[in-house]
Amino acid sequence: MSQQNQTRLEYTVLEHGGRIAHLILNRPDQANAFSAQMMEEITEHAVTLSTLSDVRVVILSGSGKHFSAGADLSWMKSSSELNYEANIDDAARLRKMFEALISLECPKVAAIRGAVYGGAVGMVACCDFAIADESSKFCLSEARLGLLPAVIAPYLLRKMNPGQLRRLALTSRPFDVNDAKQFGLIEVATSDLDDSVHEEVKTLLSCGPEAQKAINRLFDSLRNHNNLQSDETVQAIAKARTSAEGQAGLKCFFSKTSAPWIRSVKHSDIQEKL
């Protein structure tokens, strides 16, 4: 297997502090298809990002024309030759990658062009929201191969309309950005991906980073408890109000001054990495 990196982790350093992380799938000649090496690299990058407190936003994208065509053919062939126990281990590595991604607490944005097939649909679902070029195409293609989107199913079910998701999985029917938005997989369909991602990132950088992380933790916890009201919600807002960030935000609001965490980002910083 080639030792050339199949992903890139790059940063945009923001003026006055903080960084934007760009996690880029980097096998453009293979439509950024997943390989075992790519999965390991994505997991390692996600673990690294989880340790960096100054990362404000993670942007996930693919180099070249496509986001990702799903599983690499050689990886698929090798998995077909494994016995049941070895396939359990192989699928567990895939699960580890998705869990590492979805566990990142800072905002995660998927920036999508071209094909998004198979497991790549699961990567999109692991992000907090997704922005897709209007020419993008999606497909849960597993059933055509006699397989199923098993490992990615929990992430898809957190975002997508369950009835439509079941239909897409059963039929392997390709769908476009309008369907993806209607079904809940993406939030924005655009004719100008660079500009749309830039605008969303600017908005994210106007909000408190610790509050954003707390929002992701709270939403995950509520989902795990069937979205029931509990003492956790009361404790979460009380903790935020009394935190240094919350106190600073309220003070700036009443004094009509800018919050200390607000950052700006150049359009070119986004464009050159998408």
DADA-V755201 format. One record per pair of residues at least 4 apart in sequence whose ideal C-beta (glycine too) atoms are under 7 Angstrom apart, sorted by the first residue. I is the first residue (numbers start at 1). J is the second residue. Records with the same first field share a line. If there is no record, write none. Layout:
I = J / J
//
This chain:
1 = 37
5 = 26 / 41
6 = 26 / 27 / 35 / 37 / 38 / 41
7 = 23 / 24 / 25 / 26 / 38 / 41 / 42 / 45
8 = 24 / 26
9 = 21 / 23 / 45
10 = 22 / 24 / 273
11 = 19 / 20 / 21 / 22
12 = 19 / 20 / 22 / 265 / 269
13 = 19
14 = 18 / 19 / 20 / 263 / 265
15 = 263 / 264
16 = 263
17 = 54
18 = 54 / 56 / 263
19 = 54 / 55 / 56
20 = 56 / 57 / 59 / 201 / 265
21 = 49 / 55 / 58
22 = 59 / 61 / 273
23 = 45 / 58 / 60
24 = 61 / 63 / 273
25 = 32 / 62 / 63 / 68
26 = 63
27 = 32 / 33 / 38
28 = 32 / 63 / 64
30 = 72
31 = 66 / 68 / 69 / 115
32 = 62 / 63 / 64 / 66 / 67 / 68 / 69
33 = 68 / 69 / 70 / 71 / 72
34 = 38 / 39 / 68 / 70 / 71 / 72 / 75 / 119
35 = 72 / 75
36 = 40 / 75
37 = 41
38 = 42
39 = 43 / 93 / 94 / 97
40 = 44
41 = 45
42 = 46 / 97
43 = 47 / 96 / 97 / 100
44 = 48
45 = 49
46 = 50 / 100 / 101 / 104
47 = 100
48 = 52
49 = 55 / 58 / 104
50 = 103 / 104
55 = 106
56 = 106 / 204 / 205 / 209 / 263
57 = 106 / 107 / 109 / 201 / 204
58 = 104 / 106 / 108
59 = 109 / 111 / 197
60 = 108 / 110 / 111 / 123 / 127
61 = 111 / 274
62 = 66 / 67 / 68 / 113
65 = 113 / 114
66 = 113 / 114 / 115
67 = 112 / 113 / 114 / 115 / 116 / 120
68 = 116 / 120 / 123
69 = 115 / 117
70 = 117 / 118 / 119 / 120 / 141
71 = 75 / 76 / 118 / 119
72 = 76
73 = 77
74 = 78
75 = 79
76 = 80
77 = 81
79 = 87 / 90
82 = 86 / 87 / 90
83 = 87
84 = 88
86 = 90
87 = 91
88 = 92
89 = 93
91 = 95 / 151
92 = 96
93 = 97
94 = 98 / 119 / 151
95 = 99 / 151
96 = 100
97 = 101
98 = 102 / 122 / 126 / 151 / 152 / 155
99 = 103
101 = 123 / 126
102 = 126 / 155
104 = 108
105 = 213 / 216 / 217
106 = 209 / 212 / 213
107 = 128 / 204 / 212
108 = 127 / 128
109 = 127 / 128 / 129 / 131 / 197 / 200 / 201
110 = 124 / 127 / 130
111 = 131 / 193 / 197 / 274
112 = 116 / 124 / 130 / 131 / 132 / 133 / 136
113 = 133 / 136 / 193
114 = 136
115 = 137
116 = 120 / 121 / 124 / 136 / 138
117 = 139 / 141
118 = 140 / 141 / 142
119 = 123 / 152
120 = 124
121 = 125 / 138 / 140 / 152 / 156
122 = 126 / 152 / 155 / 156
124 = 130 / 185 / 186
125 = 152 / 155 / 156 / 158 / 159 / 185
126 = 155
128 = 216
129 = 187
130 = 185 / 186 / 187
131 = 186 / 187 / 188 / 190 / 193 / 196 / 197 / 200
132 = 136 / 177 / 180 / 186 / 189
133 = 190 / 193
134 = 177 / 189 / 190 / 191
136 = 177
137 = 174 / 176
138 = 174 / 175 / 180 / 185
139 = 172 / 174
140 = 149 / 168 / 169 / 172
141 = 172
142 = 147 / 148 / 149 / 172
143 = 147 / 148 / 169 / 170 / 172
144 = 172
148 = 169
149 = 153 / 156 / 169
152 = 156
153 = 157
154 = 158
156 = 160 / 165
157 = 162 / 165
158 = 223
159 = 184 / 185
160 = 164 / 165 / 183 / 184 / 185
161 = 165 / 183 / 184
162 = 166
163 = 167
164 = 168 / 183
165 = 169 / 183
166 = 170
167 = 171
168 = 173 / 175
175 = 179 / 180
176 = 180
177 = 181 / 186 / 189
178 = 182 / 189
179 = 183
180 = 185 / 186
181 = 186 / 189
188 = 196
190 = 196
192 = 196
193 = 197 / 274
194 = 198 / 270 / 271 / 274
195 = 199
196 = 200
197 = 201 / 270 / 274
198 = 202 / 267 / 270
199 = 203
200 = 204
201 = 205 / 265 / 270
202 = 206 / 265
205 = 262 / 263 / 265
206 = 262
207 = 211 / 212
208 = 212 / 245 / 249 / 259 / 261
209 = 213 / 261
210 = 214 / 243 / 245
211 = 215 / 240 / 245
212 = 216
213 = 217
214 = 218 / 236 / 240
215 = 219
216 = 220
217 = 221
218 = 222 / 236
219 = 223
220 = 224
221 = 225 / 232
222 = 227
223 = 227
225 = 230
229 = 233
231 = 235
232 = 236
233 = 237
234 = 238
235 = 239
236 = 240
237 = 241
238 = 242
239 = 243
240 = 246
241 = 246
242 = 246
243 = 247
244 = 248
245 = 249
246 = 250
247 = 251
248 = 252 / 259 / 260
249 = 253 / 259
250 = 254
251 = 255
252 = 257 / 258 / 259
258 = 262
265 = 269 / 270
267 = 271
268 = 272
270 = 274
//
